[in-house]
Amino acid sequence: MLLLLVPVGLATVIGLFVLWPGGEPTRAQEVAATYLPPGTTYPDGRVVSVETFDCGDPEGVPADCARAVVEILDGEGEGDYQQVELQSDVVASGVEEGDTLVLTRDPAAEGGPSYQFYDYQRDAPIITLAVAFALVVGLVARWRGLASLVGLAFAFFVLLQFVLPGLLTYDSPALVSLVGSAAIMFVVLYLAHGFSARTTTALVGTLFGLSLVAVLGSVAVATARLTGLTSEETTTLNNFDPTLDFSGLVLAGIVVAGLGVLNDVTITQASAIWQLHEVDPSMTWKELYTRGMAVGRDHIASTVYTIVFAYAGAALPLLLLFELYDQPGWVVLTSSAMAEEVIRTLVGAIALVLAVPVTTAAGAFFAKAADTEAGAATERRVTALRTRFAR
């Protein structure tokens, strides 16, 4: 196992070192900075009063806007009272006195700092759910669950500090995402599940799946001629930096999206193999593989649904738009926007399915190899004892 994983681990470390983004802002970051006035901050503001007024089109749908007086809760203007205009969609969601809003503060506006509505403040529900999630994971999974949360924090660190900044540079998006994903898997798997042959088995299967996703995704993106410019977000990125490799960003998204599902499948398969081996160490490699694949086929059947429904849920607004268009179904399915989701789903599903037999075979091999090593070690101890007593 070490002969296989050590070179991959070294390649991952070297890749992180070589591809790690420098401190210089990218072209996209420089352009994005010009879209906001210098010194813009985002203070919280508590709504003191709300006065609605009619802002609808006389010949169209009626709408209500509002003028809200808010108390600035933090920042340079803390304690000040400011009037903020609220659009009809904000008013329709139910703004009331006492609500806390996130505002933008432009310190360089004419006549003094100006404030605008930016978003709702959602600290309380998000923090409450995050704490509840951590408590549930800790109570049910105990130390292993808490270790997985630490691994999740590391994963976000790599994504925020390496993968996302790296995608904004001129390096290969596929290579950046593959190196970052491998680094995440090395740390997350061993941290959550401990250093063991079982975890190494899962890591082998996961790395195989990630490599397969990268290869299949690269071929699929090229042959399907996916441009990546199919959403409002990618259009905005194109305005910031049209030299970005948007087809490469599609591939990077496919690789990152495959992380969680591959991890789930491979660790489950590895656990099944090692549990079978512990119950009956006399099983041959073929028996372990056959019984493990029986579990794996059930897992494949359920996880394929998970992948498809997860992508369908994420693309639900897009699916609703296509429902409204009077176009043939096949034209809709093969359109650039829909083809990205279809290819992402199919590539991830193929890698998932093929990772199961690879992980199962590796687990059965390593389990029997451990038996052979243990038997050899026992034989060496017995021989040493016999030699000692013979003297």
WOPEKA-V332645 format. One record per pair of residues at least 12 apart in sequence whose ideal C-beta (glycine too) atoms are under 7 Angstrom apart, sorted by the first residue. I is the first residue (numbers start at 1). J is the second residue. D is the distance in whole Angstrom. If there is no record, write none. Layout:
BEGIN
i->[I;I]
j->[J;J]
d->[D;D]
END
This chain:
BEGIN
i->[1;1;1;4;5;5;8;9;12;12;12;12;15;16;16;16;19;19;19;19;19;20;21;21;21;26;26;27;28;28;28;28;28;29;31;31;32;37;37;38;39;39;40;40;40;41;41;42;42;42;42;43;43;43;43;43;43;43;44;44;44;44;44;45;45;45;45;45;45;46;46;46;46;46;47;47;47;47;47;47;47;47;48;48;48;48;48;49;49;49;50;50;50;50;50;51;51;52;52;52;53;55;63;64;64;65;65;65;65;65;66;66;66;67;67;68;68;68;69;69;70;70;70;70;75;77;77;82;84;84;84;84;86;90;100;101;101;101;102;102;102;102;103;103;103;103;104;104;134;137;144;147;147;148;150;151;151;151;151;154;154;155;155;158;158;158;159;162;163;163;163;167;167;172;173;173;173;173;173;174;174;174;174;174;174;176;177;177;177;178;178;178;181;181;181;181;182;182;184;185;185;185;185;186;189;189;189;189;193;197;197;198;198;198;201;201;201;201;201;201;202;202;202;202;204;204;205;205;205;205;205;205;206;206;206;208;208;209;209;209;209;209;209;210;210;210;212;212;213;213;213;213;213;213;214;216;216;216;217;217;217;217;218;220;220;221;221;221;224;224;226;226;226;226;226;226;227;227;227;228;228;228;228;229;230;230;230;234;250;253;254;254;254;257;257;258;258;261;261;261;261;262;262;262;265;265;265;265;265;266;266;268;269;269;269;269;269;269;270;270;272;272;273;273;273;273;273;273;274;274;276;276;276;277;281;285;285;285;288;288;289;289;289;292;292;292;293;293;296;296;299;300;300;303;304;307;307;307;307;308;311;311;311;315;318;322]
j->[197;200;366;204;200;203;207;186;179;182;183;186;179;162;179;183;166;171;175;176;179;162;165;166;169;168;169;241;168;237;240;241;244;168;240;241;240;106;108;108;107;108;104;105;106;75;105;102;103;104;118;72;73;74;75;77;103;105;73;74;100;102;121;70;71;72;73;101;103;70;71;73;98;100;68;70;95;96;97;98;99;101;69;70;71;81;97;68;69;97;66;68;95;96;97;66;67;64;66;91;65;88;88;88;91;85;86;87;88;91;86;91;95;83;85;84;86;95;81;83;82;84;101;103;105;105;113;115;103;115;116;117;117;117;121;117;120;121;118;119;120;121;115;116;117;118;116;118;149;149;192;191;192;192;191;187;188;191;192;187;188;184;188;180;183;184;180;180;176;177;180;249;252;248;245;248;249;251;252;214;218;248;251;252;255;252;252;255;256;210;214;255;210;255;256;259;207;210;259;203;206;207;263;203;202;203;263;267;267;366;370;270;271;274;270;273;359;362;363;366;266;267;270;359;359;362;266;269;355;358;359;362;262;263;266;355;358;258;262;266;351;352;355;255;258;262;351;354;254;255;258;347;348;351;255;347;350;351;251;254;255;347;251;343;347;247;250;251;339;343;247;250;336;339;340;343;246;247;336;246;247;249;250;246;336;337;340;246;340;344;344;347;348;344;348;348;351;303;307;348;352;351;352;355;299;303;352;355;356;355;359;299;292;296;356;359;360;363;359;363;292;295;288;292;360;363;364;367;363;367;288;291;292;367;371;364;365;368;364;367;360;361;364;360;363;364;357;360;356;360;356;353;356;352;349;345;348;349;352;345;341;344;345;341;337;338]
d->[7;5;6;7;7;7;6;6;6;5;5;7;4;7;6;6;6;5;7;6;6;6;4;5;6;4;6;5;5;7;4;4;7;7;4;6;5;5;6;7;5;6;6;7;6;5;5;6;7;6;6;5;7;5;4;7;6;6;4;6;6;6;6;4;6;5;6;5;5;6;5;6;7;5;5;5;6;7;5;6;5;7;5;6;6;7;7;7;5;6;5;5;6;7;6;6;5;5;5;6;6;6;4;6;5;7;6;6;5;6;4;5;7;6;6;5;6;7;6;6;6;6;6;7;6;7;6;5;7;6;7;5;6;6;4;6;6;6;5;5;7;5;5;6;6;6;5;5;6;6;6;5;5;4;6;6;4;4;5;5;7;5;6;5;6;5;7;5;6;6;4;6;6;7;6;3;5;6;4;6;6;6;5;6;7;7;4;4;6;6;5;6;5;6;6;5;6;7;7;6;5;7;7;7;6;5;7;7;6;5;6;5;6;4;4;7;6;5;4;6;4;4;4;7;7;5;4;7;5;5;3;6;5;6;5;6;5;7;4;7;5;7;4;6;7;7;4;6;6;5;5;6;7;4;6;5;6;7;5;4;7;5;6;5;6;5;5;5;6;6;6;5;7;6;6;7;6;6;6;3;5;5;5;6;5;4;6;6;6;7;5;5;7;6;6;5;6;6;6;7;6;7;6;6;6;6;6;6;6;6;5;6;6;5;6;4;5;7;6;5;5;4;6;5;6;3;6;6;7;6;6;5;7;4;6;5;6;5;4;6;6;6;5;4;7;6;6;5;4;6;7;5;6;6;5;6;6;5;7;6;5;6;5;5;6;7]
END
